[in-house]
Amino acid sequence: MGYDREMGSTGYAQDKPKLVNRLRRIEGQVRGIERMLEDDLYCIDILTQIGATMTALEQVGLRILEDHARHCVADALRSGDDEQARMKTEELLAAVERFAKTR
């Protein structure tokens, strides 16, 4: 289960440039944490940056999850194809479950 060419583009297609830029900033945050470790900075400062990075990554995940529900799942439900609707709904529920376990 993943991108389905028959159902059209991905839900996040219109936000793709923003999401890619955000991920690049997160990548920079991770490199900053690495430098903090290399420079023997204070533990709490490093943990604070790790928390901020995790929050930023979660926000990207939530946006993609929202777009999946509003686009991919909604399109499948509108299609009238019961199997496709069931598959996309199950896919969404599994993604929500995985996402909730990481919190």
N, C-alpha and C positions, 0 to 999 in steps of 0.2 A: 504494500500500500504506500503510496506516495503521490507524487505529481501525476495527474491523469490528463494526458493530452486531449482526450475526448471531452473533458469537462472545461477546458480552457486554460487560461494562465493561472499562475499562483495567486493566492489572495493578497500577498504582500507586494505584488508587482509594482503598484504605483508608489509604494514607500521604499522600494529597494535601494535607491541611492542614499536615503536617510539612514536606513538600517545598516548598510555597508559602512557608511561614515561613522556611525555609532560604534560598530564593532571594531573599527580601526582605532577609535579613541580608547575603547576598552583594552585592546591589545597594547596600546601605549601605557595604560594604567598598570597592566601586568608587568611590562618591562620596568616601569617605575618601582614596583614592588621588588623586583629582582635587584635593582640598584640599591634599594634600601637595605636589603639583606647583605649585599656585597659591602656596603658602607657601614655595617654593624649598627644600624639605627635602632632606636628603642622599640621593644617588642609591641607595645600598645599602639604605637604609630603605624607599624606594619600591619597589625591586625585591623586597625581602622581602615586602612587602604584596601585590605582584602575584603572587608565587609562592603565597602563602597563599590568595589569591582563586581562582587557577587550580585549586589542590588542592581547595578547597571545591566548586567547580563540577564538577570531575571526580567527586567523591564523589556528587553528585546524579545525574550521568549514569550512574555505575555502579549506583546503586540502581534507577534506572528500567530500565536494561538487565537487571538481575537480575529485576526484577518482570516484564519482558516475557518472559523465558525461562521463568520459573516459572508464569506465568499464560497469556499469549497463545499462546506456542508449545506449552506443555503441553496447553492446551485443544484446539488444532488437532490435535495428535497423537492425543489421546483421541477426537476426533470421528469418526474412521474415514474422514474425507474426505481422500483421498491428495493431492489438489490443494491443499487448504487447508493441510495439514501441510507440503507442499513449499514453498508460498509463505511461510509463517511461518518455516520453517527458513532459507530463503534470505534473508529479511528480517533475521533475527537475525544470520546470518553477515555480511551487509553492514554492519549496525550495529556489530558487533565490529570489523570491518576499519576502518571510519571512525574509531571510537573509538581504536583502536590507533595510527592514523596521527597523531593529535593529540598523542601522548605523546612 
